[in-house]
Amino acid sequence: MTEAFVVNQSGESLDSTLVGGDFTINLVGRKVVSHLEESGAAAEVLADFKQLMSDLDRLRALEISVRTKVEMIKGRWWDVSDETGVAGEIHGAITELLIELESESKARQEAEASALA
């Protein structure tokens, strides 16, 4: 889960949480705002914030997954069996590209070997 840090205009950090879709800001032990209690423009802003945090979580997960795949490529092994969604599509495309490159490399090596023979 992504942590949200909220500060006031003075730069002081406010106690805030984003848990299970509920975004709350606490000030001196009392709840100041929750998107479930707000309506109108405030609710729209908090809903957008919640979506932004969700997108950030997904991007961080994708970043971790891509970094893992980079290590796999460096180690010359590859597994995408646990990937879904955008990450799965990206890794599927990378796998296809790797297979094509390996095929081209093998064809080039065979051509060089037959030229030398």
Stockholm file with secondary structure:
# STOCKHOLM 1.0

chainA/1-117         MTEAFVVNQSGESLDSTLVGGDFTINLVGRKVVSHLEESGAAAEVLADFKQLMSDLDRLRALEISVRTKVEMIKGRWWDVSDETGVAGEIHGAITELLIELESESKARQEAEASALA
#=GR chainA/1-117 SS CCCCCEECTTCCEEEEEEETTEEEEEETTEEEEETTTCCTHHHHHHHHHHHHHHHHHHHHHHHHHHHHHHHHHHTTCCCCTTCCHHHHHHHHHHHHHHHHHHHHHHHHHHHHHHHHC
#=GC SS_cons         CCCCCEECTTCCEEEEEEETTEEEEEETTEEEEETTTCCTHHHHHHHHHHHHHHHHHHHHHHHHHHHHHHHHHHTTCCCCTTCCHHHHHHHHHHHHHHHHHHHHHHHHHHHHHHHHC
//
